[in-house]
């Protein structure tokens, strides 16, 4: 029983993987849904839409399954960019020759008792 279930899921994924441009497939919802990941550079939006219909037709013709199977084709393009703001503060000339404390504070620390 379990072997036939796993075989049916694998068969669904293999049908989808047989099409060009398909990168990965996932059978979810106990075999009621098939998600197909396609390469964005390999297929257009129109081709992705027709691919879902083609896979559905092939599963309908070649397999036996209870109920219906939803085929979702995912075509995704990602673009990542980073904005970096590097803040470098250049001290004024003579900055390193100055004391870090004002004169009034300097007197507090240097006082002899």
N, C-alpha and C positions, 0 to 999 in steps of 0.2 A: 504494500500500500504506500508506504513512505517512499520507496524506491521509484514507483511510478510517478509520484508527485514531484520528486526532485528531477526526474527525467523530463517531465513536461516543462518545468521551469527552465531547465537547461536548453531544451529544444526551442523555446520561445526566444531566449537570448541568442542562440545560434542563428535563428532566422534573421534577427535584426542585424547581427554582426556580419551577415553575408553581403550586406549592401555597402557600396563604396562610401567613404566619408564617415562611417560610424566608428567612434572611438571606444565607447564603453556602453554597456547595457546593465540595467538593474531591474530585476523582477521583484515587485513589492506587492503588498496587500494580498498575500497568499495566492499570487499568480493572477490577480484581477487587474493589475496595472504593470505596464512595461515602460520604463523610462529609458530613452535612447539619447546618448550624448554624442553630438556630431561636432566635427571641427568647423569652426566659424569660417576659416579660410578655404575650406573645401566645398561647402554648400552655401547657397544663397537662402534667403527666407522662403522664396517660392519652392525651391527644391526641398527644403525641410518640410514644408507642408505636404508636398506630394509624397515624400518619403513616409510620413506617418500613415497616409492612406494606403500606400503600397505594402507596408509591413502588416497593416490590419487585414488587407485582402489576402496576403499570403498565409497568415496565421489562420484566418477563417477557412481557407481552402485546404490547408495541409494538416491541421490539428483538430483533435477533439478536446473540448474543454467545457466546463459548466458555465452558464451565464455569459457574460461579456468581458472582454479585455480592453482596457483603455491604453492606448499607445500615445505617449507624450514624447515628442522630439524636442530636445533642448539644444539650442544653438546659442552659444554665449561668447561675447567678446568682452575682454577685460582690459582696462587701461589703468595703469597705476603710475602716479607721479608723486614726487616728494618736493615740498617747499621747505627749504632750510634758510633760516636767517641766522647768519653768523655775526655775533655782536663783538666787536673788538674795540675796546676803549683805549685810546692812546693818551697816556697821561701828559700833562703840560710839561714843558722843559723845566728842569730843575726839581721835578717832583720827588725824585729819589734822594735828593740832598736835604730835604725838609724832614723835620721830626714828625712822627705820627700824632703827637699830642700838642695841643696849644701850650703856650708858655705858662699859663696859669696851672695847667695840669702837670706840666713838667716840674714846677716848683713843688708840688705835693709829693712827688715820688723821690725827688733828689734832696729833700730837706734832712739836714743832720740834726739829730737830737742829742 
